[in-house]
């Protein structure tokens, strides 16, 4: 060593060629970048335990229901024109409580006269429910927590995810005295809701609303559809599965929580977003 003295600490990196690699600390993706991804991958074999997630721009509600969405929420998207040429770039996104709220409160008006035709998702209108609302996936996280307006959600559309235990695993009254098992399919079913007398119903933000008794002979008071968690009969299921007019498979159970779920909280989680946050999470596979 000709010069054993320590250096000043500066290091010469030489001439580093320019690259197109984007820093991990870049800003949020734009709408155009999401519509035209710059990276792609292809494989010649089936991937093991693969998971696919998709971004979703969420339109804000007047009461800011979307701000209470949390990991594991089962998300439905309303069928609307959100193509590249459309003036509308946002989606109407609903978790289970918001979906049930919209199924109950959305009214149908005559386009010519403006007269009330009744509830939009009333008895006999199951086809309209299935046309308007599509199961999208399970919420993974919020990609833009600093936004005060619209939400950019990261949603698991295929693969492993964590979702609230709406279906219970503690046997007993909810599941015909049988336990929920690993490998079982959990479902959401659309069932007609009948209100026998004026009842206080909960909104997604926890507020209360007086709902009048249903009457199919009066516009705006018809029986309406709501989404409820159900299991197949013969696999620890309940009677509501056969009472539903349509059922959607959500996930295949992989890992169950150890704690029992109070049935009252489980029922309230169908209508209040914050109640769903209190449910234990279970692991499952979506669209596998």
NORVEN-V148361 format. One record per backbone hydrogen bond with DSSP energy under -0.5 kcal/mol. CO is the residue of the C=O (numbers start at 1). NH is the residue of the N-H. Records with the same first field share a line. If there is no record, write none. Layout:
CO = NH ; NH
This chain:
11 = 13
14 = 16
15 = 17
23 = 26
30 = 34
31 = 35
32 = 36
47 = 49
52 = 157 ; 158
54 = 155
56 = 153
57 = 59 ; 91
58 = 151
61 = 64
64 = 67
65 = 68
66 = 69
70 = 73
72 = 164
73 = 75 ; 139
75 = 136 ; 137
76 = 94
77 = 134
78 = 80
80 = 82
83 = 86
87 = 89
91 = 59 ; 93
92 = 78
94 = 76
95 = 99
96 = 100
97 = 101
98 = 102
99 = 103
100 = 104
101 = 105
102 = 106
106 = 120 ; 121
107 = 109
108 = 117 ; 118
110 = 114
115 = 110
118 = 108
119 = 122
121 = 225
122 = 125
125 = 129
126 = 130
127 = 131
128 = 132
129 = 133
132 = 79
134 = 77
137 = 75
138 = 156
139 = 72
141 = 143 ; 154
144 = 147
151 = 58 ; 153
152 = 143 ; 144
153 = 56 ; 155
154 = 140 ; 141
155 = 54 ; 157
156 = 138
158 = 52
159 = 286
161 = 284
163 = 282
164 = 166
171 = 174
172 = 177
173 = 176
175 = 178
181 = 184
184 = 253
186 = 250 ; 251
187 = 230
188 = 248
189 = 191 ; 228
190 = 245 ; 246
191 = 226
192 = 194
193 = 224
194 = 196
195 = 214
199 = 201 ; 211
201 = 209
203 = 206
204 = 273 ; 274
207 = 203
209 = 201 ; 211
211 = 199
215 = 218
218 = 221
221 = 215
223 = 123
224 = 193
226 = 191
228 = 189
230 = 187
231 = 238
232 = 235 ; 237
238 = 241
239 = 242 ; 243
240 = 244
241 = 244
246 = 190
248 = 188
251 = 186 ; 253
252 = 285
253 = 183
255 = 283
260 = 262
262 = 266
263 = 267
264 = 268
265 = 269
267 = 270
268 = 271 ; 272
272 = 276
273 = 276 ; 277
274 = 278
275 = 278
276 = 279
280 = 165
282 = 163
283 = 254 ; 255
284 = 161
285 = 252
286 = 159
